């Protein structure tokens, strides 16, 4: 087993590598690189009030994503994309997840509602909301049947929160599903500027009895891990 000093050295070198990898990410042109708008979809993870503005898990880092994601939705619709899938926490009162995270996004509460900025879009009737009672977008949800009904999809763009939790699980599910079914033409695209995660310092974690959560580190490492698994991580959608 490696010593602490060896792990520290290896980690420092690797984190430097990840930083360079992130800096090399290229933008993705929605107009020029999207193959067929009618065969594309935008997947949003947990852009709900309970992560943006109110409740136990609301984060200013997540709230800052709102303008970028709303702008992407507008531009995508303007180019002809008609599939918008919103995977959103809609928890039961006895959700087992509350043993790990404090209660949040309870069914029939404002926290579980799509953020008003997305609801206000004139094409919000196109949204398909996938209610989920865990981090996973497909277990116990309607996502798999929806995907089965749309085998024509080529470009799957994933945005939202959190980079290392629900967004990661959503993007990985889409990528691994494509691998399992041999969908060689299907690609999963994650723009780094349209995903983020929450921050909890070691000091704050000790005060509230939670586990620390270094946002910048986890955001970077999980973007890298998505890229490692064949997801097309880009700097932004231009």
N, C-alpha and C positions, 0 to 999 in steps of 0.2 A: 504494500500500500504506500502511495506517495506521501511524503512528509508535507507538513503545512507550508514550509518555505518553498518546496517544489511546486505545490499546487498554486501558491501565490504567484510565482514566476510564470508558470504556464498560463494562468488565467490572465495575467497582465498582457502577455504577448497575444493571446487570443482576442482579448477585448480590443486591443489595438487593431488587429486584423478585421474584426467586425466593424469598427469605426470606419476603416478605409473602404470596406465593402459597402457600407451605407452611403458613403460619399460618392461612390461610383454609380449609384442607382440612376437610371435614366427616366425621364418622363414618358408617359404613354399618351399618344395623341388619339383622342376619342374620334376625331374626324378622319384621320389618316390611317390608323392602325386597327380600328374596329372592322372586322371582316364583313358582317352583315348585321345591321341594327336589329332587324326582326329576329335574329338568332342570338341576341345578347340579353343579359339580365344583370340588374344591380341587386346585390344582396346586402342588406343592412342588419347589423347585429346590435340590438339593444339601444337604439336611439329613442329612449323613453324618458319621461320626466324624472323617474326614480334614479337615473344615473347622471342626468344633466343638471337638475335644479333643486330637487327636494328629496328628503329621505336619508336613511342611514348610509347609503352608498353613493350619494351625489358627489361629483367631482368637478372642479373647475377645468381640469384638463379635458374631461369629456365634453363639457359644455362648449369649450372652444372649438370643437369639431363641427358644431352646428352649421356655421356659414359655409364651410367647405363642402359638406355633404349635401346641403340644400342646393348649392350651386351646381354640383355634379348631377343631382337629380334633374334639375331644370335643363341643363345642357344635353343630358342623355335623352330626355323626352323630346327635346327639340330636334335631335338627330334621328329619331324614329324608334328608340328603345321603348318597349311597352311592358316589359316584365320588371316589376319592382317587388322584391320579396323582403319583408320585414320580420326577421326572427326576433321575438321579444319575450323577455321574462314576464310571465303571468302566473305568479306563484299561488299555490293553495296555502291556507293558513298553517298547515302542518308539514310544509315542504321540508324534506330532510336536509336540503341545502342550508337551512337556517342553523344547522349544527356547525357549519363552517363559516358562514357569513351571517351578519345580523339580518333580521327580517327586512325585506324590500320587495317592491313591485308586486304587492298582493293583488290578486284578481279583483276587479271592480273598484279599484282605487285609481286616483289620478297618476300615481307613480307608474302604473303599468300601461299608461296611455302613450301613444306615439307623440313625440314632441310637437307642439303647435305649429312650428315652422314647416314641418313636413305635411301635417294635416291641412294646412292652408294652401298648399299647392293646388292649382286648378285641375290637375290630373290625378289627385289622390284616390280617385275611384279605381285606378289601375293597381293600387297596392294590394298585395296578398300578405296578410298578417299571419305569421306562424307563431302561435302561442306555445311557450315551452316552460316546463316546471323544473328545469335543471340547466346546467351550462350547455348541454348537448342540444343542437338544433334539430336532430332527427329522431332521437329516442323518445317515443311517446308523443310524437307530434305528427303534423300532416305534411312535413317537408318531403319525405321520400315519395309519397304518392304524387305530389306536385311535380317533382323531378321526373318521375316515371312518365308523366303525361307530356313532358317537354323534352323528348330525346333530340330535338333539333338544335338545342343550345350549343353554341360554340364558345362564346366569351362570357365568363362569369366574374363580375367585378364585386369584390367584397370590401365593405367599409364598416366603421363603427367601433364599438368597444366590447371588451377590453382586448388589447393586442395579444395578451398572454392567456386570455380566458375564453370568452364567448366568440370573439372574432377569430382567434386561432382555431378553436374547435370547429367553427363554421367553415373556414377556408380549408382546413385539413379534411373535413368530411367531404367537401366537394371534390378536392383533389384525389383523395383515396378512393372515392366512389368511381371517379373517372378511370383511375388505374385498374380497379377491380373489374370494371365492365369493358375495359379495352377501348374507351372513348378517346382515341389518340388525337383527335382534332380539337378536343375540348381543353381550354386553358382557364386557369383560375388566376385572377389578377388582383393584387392588393396594393393600393397606393399608400405609401408610408405616411403621407400628410393627412390622410383621411381615416386613420386609426390611432388610438392612443389607449393608455391605461392609467389607473389611479396611483397616487403616491401615498405611502405611509412610512414615515421615518422610524428608525429604531426607538427613538425617544417616545414618539406618539404611540407606537405599538405597545411599549412597556406600560404606558399610562392607562391604556384602554384594555389591556389584556389580549391583544391580537398579535398576529404575526407580521413582521415588517414586510414592506412591499416597495422596493426601489423602482420607481416607474421608469426612469430613463434606461436603467440596465435591462429590465424585463422587456420593455418596448423594443430595444435594439436586438436582444438575444432572440426574441420570438419572431421578429421579422426575419432574422437570419435563418432561424430554424424552418420557417415556412419556405424560404428560398432553397434551403437544403433539401426539402421534400418535393421540389418541382413546381412550387407556386411561383408565379411571375411577380416578384416584388418590384415595384416601380416607385420613383420619387414622388410622383403626382400624376393626376390625369389632366392633361392640358387640352 
